[in-house]
């Protein structure tokens, strides 16, 4: 495959996300915070989830400033898989 692991991981993050959220891995979070440490308050830990082909990954949501860090748009707790 031309793109391999990066595209597969991005596809899994999208399929396990919630409406209105950007779902990303711990590695992506670390890269974002290295470049823009002021974004830390926009990041909410989702916690570990099982991703097919990757195993258990610690993942995060990036939300807009006005969003509650503890609820999704549909009222569910974002830490619930």
C-alpha positions in Angstrom: 0.0 0.0 0.0 1.3 3.5 -0.9 0.3 5.1 2.4 0.2 2.1 4.8 0.0 2.6 8.5 -0.7 6.4 8.6 -3.8 6.1 6.4 -5.1 3.0 8.3 -4.6 4.7 11.7 -6.4 7.9 10.4 -9.3 5.8 9.2 -9.6 4.1 12.5 -9.5 7.4 14.4 -12.3 8.7 12.2 -14.5 5.7 12.6 -14.1 5.7 16.4 -14.6 9.5 16.8 -17.7 11.4 17.9 -19.6 14.1 16.0 -17.8 17.5 16.0 -14.6 16.1 17.4 -11.1 15.5 16.0 -9.9 12.2 17.4 -6.2 11.6 17.5 -3.4 9.5 19.0 -1.0 10.2 21.9 1.8 10.7 19.4 -0.2 13.3 17.5 -1.1 15.0 20.8 2.6 15.2 21.7 3.5 16.7 18.3 0.6 19.3 18.6 1.7 20.4 22.1 5.3 20.7 21.0 4.3 23.1 18.3 1.4 24.8 20.2 1.5 24.3 23.9 -1.4 26.8 24.4 -3.7 24.2 22.8 -3.5 21.9 25.8 -6.8 23.2 27.2 -8.5 22.2 24.0 -7.5 18.6 24.4 -9.6 16.0 26.2 -8.4 12.5 27.0 -10.7 9.9 25.6 -8.6 7.2 27.2 -7.4 3.8 25.9 -9.5 2.2 23.2 -8.9 -0.9 21.1 -8.1 0.0 17.5 -8.2 -2.9 15.0 -4.7 -3.6 13.7 -3.1 -1.3 16.3 -4.1 -2.8 19.6 -4.9 -0.5 22.6 -4.1 3.1 22.0 -4.4 6.1 24.3 -6.4 8.6 22.3 -7.6 12.2 22.6 -10.2 14.6 21.3 -9.5 18.2 20.1 -12.5 20.4 20.7 -13.3 24.0 20.1 -12.9 26.4 23.0 -16.6 26.7 23.7 -17.2 22.9 24.0 -17.5 21.2 27.3 -14.6 18.8 27.8 -16.8 16.1 29.4 -19.7 15.7 27.0 -20.1 14.9 23.3 -22.7 16.6 21.1 -25.1 13.8 21.8 -24.7 14.0 25.6 -22.5 10.9 25.9 -19.3 10.9 28.0 -16.4 11.0 25.5 -14.4 8.5 27.6 -17.1 5.8 26.9 -16.1 3.8 23.8 
